[in-house]
Amino acid sequence: MSKLGNLGARLHRGEISYDFIGKRKIWYGVSILITITAIVGLAVRGLNMGIDFQGGAVFTTPKTSVSVSQAETYASQAAGHEAVVQKLGSGGLRIQIAGMDTAKSDATKTALAKDMKMDPESIAADLVGPSWGDEIANKAWEGLAIFMVLVVIYLAIAFEWRMAIAALVALIHDITITTGIYALVGFEVTPGTVIGLLTILGYSLYDTVVVFDSLKEQTKDITKQTRFTYSDIANHSINGTLVRSVNTTVVALLPVAGLLFIGGGFLGAGTLNDISLSLFVGLAAGAYSSIFIATPLVADLKEAEPQMKALKKRVLAKRAQAATEEEMADARVGGSEGPEDAAAAVVGPRNQPASRNRGGRGRPSGKRR
């Protein structure tokens, strides 16, 4: 068996473990810090919304010797808006101008053709009106809200409302971090980004449900025993599924990293960035939140119940009693006397007759008290 497989087996059996629940305040603090950073990024920089959400125009040129920087200058001057230009594999350029009035598209197209010294008819134009962009944005938010509601209802039925709340907090955590990274990096938000967000939410939910299912199974009739608290079992559930969560996350991140860093970075396929960044950040955040946010939050909510408080009190009392008994046993073993001293303590000092009449050497012939 591999070392990782052996580690996973030992974690599952409870032979070794890491106290995720006991150190949950540290992870809460880390998550709050990351979330605040993401919110600040959103507030300061905002999202770079694509033309599908803002409206605008996309011009595709034939093969040209005009550089990307020159085309950006020409397009910005012609449209009066900032332009995003990408080099295509065919040698042409994709010029995207968001927020531009579609009524100005013909004039912009003519000005671009003149500056780039090409026939206006050779430039293809795709137009998106602002009303269409608003409708797409509204539909995206509606889809996200419906997804969240369905998730809460399902988890409340399949598990319980506390787990539903914890999963919802974890999902909001993942969305906030992912959108904050988009704002800080400045990548364009497109329909592909929305698809990526919904995908990572489903993945994060799957990882959380795996831990919740293990926790639900192990906490059946929990109040009938006095060995473990709810937090103890929750911690064991995380450790038992830890290697599985890490393996699935790494396997999922490898192809996404290829799209983001190789396809979008080295090969210059910028159109891959919109979906690959959301998948990469979201998958990592989802694995983190399942382990460090969702399950510890469930443990906090459950430990607030009266029966769980009573159980914790009984468990801690039993552990304290066992510790006291162990200390007393260690004290007896560590403070035990040798045979000569023990005999003297029973029959008295060696100069007394009793010590000479029982064994001749001061040792009692009877049982030692």
ROZA-529373 format. One record per residue (C-alpha): y, x, z; residue in three letters. Coordinates in nm, 2 decimals. Example, Ala and Ser with C-alpha at 12.3 -4.5 7.8 and 13.67 -1.06 7.14 Angstrom:
# ROZA-529373
        y        x        z   resn
    -0.45     1.23     0.78    ALA
    -0.11     1.37     0.71    SER
***
This chain:
# ROZA-529373
        y        x        z   resn
     0.00     0.00     0.00    MET
     0.35     0.13    -0.08    SER
     0.59     0.22     0.19    LYS
     0.81    -0.07     0.11    LEU
     0.51    -0.31     0.11    GLY
     0.40    -0.17     0.44    ASN
     0.74    -0.21     0.58    LEU
     0.75    -0.57     0.46    GLY
     0.41    -0.64     0.62    ALA
     0.52    -0.49     0.95    ARG
     0.84    -0.69     0.95    LEU
     0.65    -1.01     0.87    HIS
     0.41    -0.95     1.16    ARG
     0.69    -0.88     1.40    GLY
     0.58    -0.52     1.47    GLU
     0.93    -0.40     1.39    ILE
     1.26    -0.59     1.35    SER
     1.63    -0.56     1.33    TYR
     1.84    -0.78     1.56    ASP
     2.05    -0.97     1.29    PHE
     2.12    -1.26     1.52    ILE
     2.22    -1.04     1.82    GLY
     2.47    -0.85     1.61    LYS
     2.60    -1.16     1.42    ARG
     2.95    -1.12     1.55    LYS
     2.97    -0.79     1.36    ILE
     2.86    -0.96     1.04    TRP
     3.10    -1.25     1.10    TYR
     3.38    -1.00     1.13    GLY
     3.29    -0.82     0.81    VAL
     3.27    -1.15     0.62    SER
     3.60    -1.27     0.76    ILE
     3.76    -0.94     0.65    LEU
     3.62    -0.96     0.30    ILE
     3.71    -1.32     0.27    THR
     4.07    -1.26     0.38    ILE
     4.10    -0.98     0.12    THR
     3.97    -1.21    -0.15    ALA
     4.22    -1.49    -0.05    ILE
     4.51    -1.24    -0.05    VAL
     4.40    -1.12    -0.40    GLY
     4.40    -1.48    -0.52    LEU
     4.74    -1.55    -0.36    ALA
     4.91    -1.24    -0.49    VAL
     4.76    -1.18    -0.83    ARG
     4.60    -1.52    -0.91    GLY
     4.33    -1.58    -1.17    LEU
     4.37    -1.47    -1.53    ASN
     4.27    -1.80    -1.69    MET
     4.15    -1.79    -2.04    GLY
     4.27    -2.01    -2.32    ILE
     3.99    -2.26    -2.26    ASP
     4.18    -2.35    -1.94    PHE
     4.54    -2.28    -2.03    GLN
     4.54    -2.36    -2.40    GLY
     4.65    -2.12    -2.66    GLY
     4.52    -1.95    -2.98    ALA
     4.27    -1.69    -3.09    VAL
     4.33    -1.50    -3.41    PHE
     4.05    -1.30    -3.57    THR
     4.15    -1.04    -3.83    THR
     3.94    -0.87    -4.09    PRO
     3.87    -0.50    -4.07    LYS
     4.19    -0.31    -4.01    THR
     4.33     0.03    -3.91    SER
     4.57    -0.12    -3.66    VAL
     4.50     0.00    -3.31    SER
     4.45    -0.23    -3.02    VAL
     4.77    -0.13    -2.85    SER
     4.97    -0.18    -3.17    GLN
     4.81    -0.53    -3.22    ALA
     4.90    -0.62    -2.86    GLU
     5.26    -0.52    -2.92    THR
     5.28    -0.72    -3.25    TYR
     5.12    -1.03    -3.10    ALA
     5.34    -1.03    -2.79    SER
     5.65    -1.00    -3.00    GLN
     5.54    -1.27    -3.24    ALA
     5.43    -1.53    -2.98    ALA
     5.65    -1.44    -2.69    GLY
     5.34    -1.44    -2.46    HIS
     5.12    -1.16    -2.34    GLU
     4.82    -1.10    -2.57    ALA
     4.47    -0.97    -2.51    VAL
     4.32    -0.78    -2.80    VAL
     3.96    -0.67    -2.84    GLN
     3.81    -0.45    -3.11    LYS
     3.52    -0.62    -3.29    LEU
     3.20    -0.46    -3.42    GLY
     3.31    -0.54    -3.77    SER
     3.62    -0.34    -3.74    GLY
     3.85    -0.64    -3.70    GLY
     4.05    -0.75    -3.40    LEU
     4.03    -1.05    -3.18    ARG
     4.38    -1.14    -3.06    ILE
     4.39    -1.40    -2.78    GLN
     4.72    -1.55    -2.67    ILE
     4.70    -1.79    -2.38    ALA
     4.97    -2.05    -2.29    GLY
     5.11    -2.05    -2.64    MET
     5.23    -2.37    -2.79    ASP
     4.99    -2.46    -3.07    THR
     5.29    -2.57    -3.28    ALA
     5.40    -2.20    -3.31    LYS
     5.06    -2.09    -3.42    SER
     5.14    -2.08    -3.79    ASP
     5.46    -1.89    -3.73    ALA
     5.28    -1.64    -3.51    THR
     5.00    -1.60    -3.76    LYS
     5.25    -1.53    -4.04    THR
     5.43    -1.27    -3.82    ALA
     5.11    -1.10    -3.73    LEU
     5.00    -1.08    -4.09    ALA
     5.33    -0.93    -4.19    LYS
     5.33    -0.67    -3.91    ASP
     4.97    -0.58    -3.97    MET
     5.02    -0.57    -4.35    LYS
     4.75    -0.82    -4.44    MET
     4.72    -1.16    -4.61    ASP
     4.79    -1.45    -4.37    PRO
     4.49    -1.65    -4.51    GLU
     4.26    -1.37    -4.41    SER
     4.33    -1.43    -4.04    ILE
     4.12    -1.70    -3.88    ALA
     4.29    -1.91    -3.61    ALA
     4.12    -2.11    -3.34    ASP
     4.36    -2.34    -3.14    LEU
     4.31    -2.50    -2.79    VAL
     4.57    -2.75    -2.67    GLY
     4.69    -2.74    -2.31    PRO
     4.56    -3.09    -2.24    SER
     4.21    -2.98    -2.35    TRP
     4.24    -2.68    -2.12    GLY
     4.34    -2.90    -1.83    ASP
     4.05    -3.13    -1.90    GLU
     3.80    -2.84    -1.90    ILE
     3.94    -2.71    -1.57    ALA
     3.92    -3.05    -1.41    ASN
     3.56    -3.09    -1.53    LYS
     3.47    -2.75    -1.39    ALA
     3.61    -2.84    -1.04    TRP
     3.44    -3.18    -1.05    GLU
     3.11    -3.02    -1.14    GLY
     3.14    -2.77    -0.85    LEU
     3.23    -3.05    -0.60    ALA
     2.93    -3.26    -0.71    ILE
     2.71    -2.96    -0.68    PHE
     2.83    -2.90    -0.32    MET
     2.78    -3.26    -0.22    VAL
     2.43    -3.27    -0.36    LEU
     2.34    -2.95    -0.19    VAL
     2.45    -3.08     0.15    VAL
     2.26    -3.41     0.10    ILE
     1.94    -3.24     0.00    TYR
     1.94    -2.99     0.28    LEU
     2.03    -3.25     0.54    ALA
     1.73    -3.45     0.42    ILE
     1.48    -3.17     0.37    ALA
     1.59    -2.98     0.68    PHE
     1.87    -3.10     0.91    GLU
     2.25    -3.13     0.90    TRP
     2.30    -2.80     1.09    ARG
     2.13    -2.61     0.81    MET
     2.32    -2.81     0.55    ALA
     2.65    -2.70     0.71    ILE
     2.54    -2.34     0.73    ALA
     2.43    -2.34     0.37    ALA
     2.76    -2.49     0.26    LEU
     2.96    -2.23     0.46    VAL
     2.76    -1.96     0.29    ALA
     2.82    -2.11    -0.06    LEU
     3.20    -2.13     0.00    ILE
     3.18    -1.77     0.13    HIS
     3.02    -1.66    -0.20    ASP
     3.26    -1.86    -0.42    ILE
     3.56    -1.72    -0.24    THR
     3.45    -1.36    -0.26    ILE
     3.36    -1.39    -0.63    THR
     3.69    -1.55    -0.73    THR
     3.88    -1.30    -0.52    GLY
     3.71    -1.01    -0.70    ILE
     3.81    -1.18    -1.03    TYR
     4.17    -1.19    -0.92    ALA
     4.17    -0.83    -0.80    LEU
     4.00    -0.69    -1.11    VAL
     4.20    -0.91    -1.35    GLY
     3.90    -1.02    -1.57    PHE
     3.96    -1.33    -1.77    GLU
     3.82    -1.66    -1.64    VAL
     3.63    -1.85    -1.92    THR
     3.37    -2.12    -1.93    PRO
     3.11    -1.84    -1.91    GLY
     3.26    -1.75    -1.57    THR
     3.20    -2.11    -1.45    VAL
     2.84    -2.09    -1.57    ILE
     2.80    -1.77    -1.38    GLY
     2.94    -1.92    -1.06    LEU
     2.70    -2.22    -1.08    LEU
     2.42    -1.98    -1.14    THR
     2.48    -1.76    -0.84    ILE
     2.53    -2.06    -0.62    LEU
     2.18    -2.18    -0.72    GLY
     2.04    -1.83    -0.65    TYR
     2.22    -1.81    -0.31    SER
     2.09    -2.15    -0.22    LEU
     1.73    -2.05    -0.31    TYR
     1.75    -1.74    -0.10    ASP
     1.89    -1.94     0.20    THR
     1.62    -2.21     0.16    VAL
     1.35    -1.95     0.18    VAL
     1.47    -1.84     0.52    VAL
     1.53    -2.19     0.64    PHE
     1.18    -2.30     0.54    ASP
     1.03    -2.02     0.74    SER
     1.26    -2.10     1.03    LEU
     1.17    -2.47     1.02    LYS
     0.79    -2.39     1.02    GLU
     0.82    -2.15     1.31    GLN
     1.04    -2.37     1.53    THR
     0.80    -2.67     1.54    LYS
     0.74    -2.76     1.91    ASP
     0.96    -2.48     2.02    ILE
     1.05    -2.65     2.34    THR
     0.68    -2.65     2.45    LYS
     0.68    -2.27     2.50    GLN
     0.88    -2.02     2.71    THR
     0.83    -1.70     2.52    ARG
     1.10    -1.72     2.26    PHE
     1.45    -1.87     2.22    THR
     1.57    -2.03     1.89    TYR
     1.76    -1.71     1.81    SER
     1.45    -1.50     1.86    ASP
     1.26    -1.71     1.61    ILE
     1.55    -1.72     1.37    ALA
     1.57    -1.34     1.38    ASN
     1.20    -1.31     1.31    HIS
     1.24    -1.55     1.01    SER
     1.51    -1.32     0.87    ILE
     1.30    -1.01     0.92    ASN
     0.99    -1.18     0.78    GLY
     1.16    -1.26     0.45    THR
     1.39    -0.95     0.44    LEU
     1.20    -0.73     0.20    VAL
     1.14    -1.03    -0.03    ARG
     1.51    -1.11    -0.04    SER
     1.60    -0.74    -0.11    VAL
     1.34    -0.72    -0.39    ASN
     1.45    -1.03    -0.57    THR
     1.81    -0.94    -0.54    THR
     1.76    -0.59    -0.68    VAL
     1.55    -0.71    -0.97    VAL
     1.81    -0.98    -1.05    ALA
     2.10    -0.73    -1.02    LEU
     1.95    -0.46    -1.26    LEU
     1.99    -0.66    -1.59    PRO
     2.32    -0.80    -1.48    VAL
     2.44    -0.45    -1.40    ALA
     2.33    -0.35    -1.75    GLY
     2.54    -0.62    -1.90    LEU
     2.85    -0.54    -1.69    LEU
     2.86    -0.16    -1.68    PHE
     2.68    -0.07    -2.01    ILE
     2.76    -0.37    -2.23    GLY
     3.11    -0.44    -2.10    GLY
     3.20    -0.09    -2.00    GLY
     3.05     0.17    -2.22    PHE
     2.99    -0.04    -2.53    LEU
     3.31    -0.23    -2.51    GLY
     3.17    -0.57    -2.53    ALA
     3.44    -0.73    -2.33    GLY
     3.31    -1.08    -2.39    THR
     3.02    -1.00    -2.16    LEU
     3.25    -0.93    -1.86    ASN
     3.34    -1.29    -1.79    ASP
     2.99    -1.39    -1.70    ILE
     2.83    -1.06    -1.59    SER
     3.10    -0.99    -1.32    LEU
     3.05    -1.33    -1.16    SER
     2.67    -1.29    -1.17    LEU
     2.68    -0.94    -1.02    PHE
     2.93    -1.01    -0.74    VAL
     2.78    -1.35    -0.67    GLY
     2.42    -1.23    -0.65    LEU
     2.51    -0.96    -0.41    ALA
     2.72    -1.19    -0.20    ALA
     2.45    -1.46    -0.20    GLY
     2.19    -1.23    -0.07    ALA
     2.43    -1.11     0.20    TYR
     2.53    -1.46     0.31    SER
     2.17    -1.58     0.33    SER
     2.09    -1.31     0.58    ILE
     2.41    -1.24     0.77    PHE
     2.59    -1.58     0.75    ILE
     2.37    -1.88     0.70    ALA
     2.08    -1.82     0.94    THR
     2.30    -1.68     1.23    PRO
     2.53    -1.98     1.19    LEU
     2.23    -2.21     1.22    VAL
     2.12    -2.03     1.54    ALA
     2.47    -2.07     1.69    ASP
     2.47    -2.44     1.61    LEU
     2.11    -2.50     1.74    LYS
     2.17    -2.29     2.06    GLU
     2.46    -2.54     2.15    ALA
     2.20    -2.82     2.18    GLU
     2.12    -2.92     2.54    PRO
     1.74    -2.87     2.49    GLN
     1.79    -2.53     2.34    MET
     2.02    -2.43     2.62    LYS
     1.75    -2.54     2.87    ALA
     1.48    -2.35     2.67    LEU
     1.69    -2.04     2.67    LYS
     1.75    -2.06     3.04    LYS
     1.37    -2.09     3.10    ARG
     1.29    -1.80     2.87    VAL
     1.55    -1.58     3.03    LEU
     1.43    -1.67     3.38    ALA
     1.07    -1.59     3.28    LYS
     1.17    -1.26     3.13    ARG
     1.37    -1.17     3.44    ALA
     1.07    -1.26     3.66    GLN
     0.84    -1.05     3.44    ALA
     1.09    -0.76     3.45    ALA
     1.11    -0.78     3.83    THR
     0.73    -0.78     3.87    GLU
     0.70    -0.48     3.64    GLU
     0.96    -0.29     3.83    GLU
     0.78    -0.37     4.16    MET
     0.45    -0.25     4.01    ALA
     0.61     0.07     3.88    ASP
     0.77     0.13     4.22    ALA
     0.43     0.09     4.39    ARG
     0.26     0.33     4.15    VAL
     0.55     0.57     4.16    GLY
     0.57     0.56     4.54    GLY
     0.20     0.57     4.62    SER
     0.10     0.84     4.86    GLU
    -0.18     1.10     4.85    GLY
    -0.51     1.05     5.04    PRO
    -0.41     1.27     5.34    GLU
    -0.07     1.09     5.39    ASP
    -0.23     0.75     5.34    ALA
    -0.49     0.82     5.60    ALA
    -0.23     0.94     5.84    ALA
    -0.03     0.63     5.79    ALA
    -0.34     0.41     5.88    VAL
    -0.49     0.60     6.17    VAL
    -0.19     0.77     6.31    GLY
    -0.09     1.14     6.35    PRO
    -0.36     1.40     6.32    ARG
    -0.35     1.50     6.69    ASN
    -0.48     1.16     6.79    GLN
    -0.85     1.11     6.86    PRO
    -0.88     0.83     6.60    ALA
    -0.82     1.07     6.32    SER
    -1.10     1.31     6.44    ARG
    -1.35     1.04     6.51    ASN
    -1.33     0.90     6.15    ARG
    -1.44     1.15     5.90    GLY
    -1.33     1.47     6.09    GLY
    -1.05     1.54     5.85    ARG
    -0.81     1.26     5.92    GLY
    -0.94     1.02     5.65    ARG
    -1.02     0.66     5.73    PRO
    -1.38     0.55     5.67    SER
    -1.27     0.19     5.62    GLY
    -1.07     0.04     5.34    LYS
    -0.71     0.14     5.31    ARG
    -0.46    -0.13     5.37    ARG
***
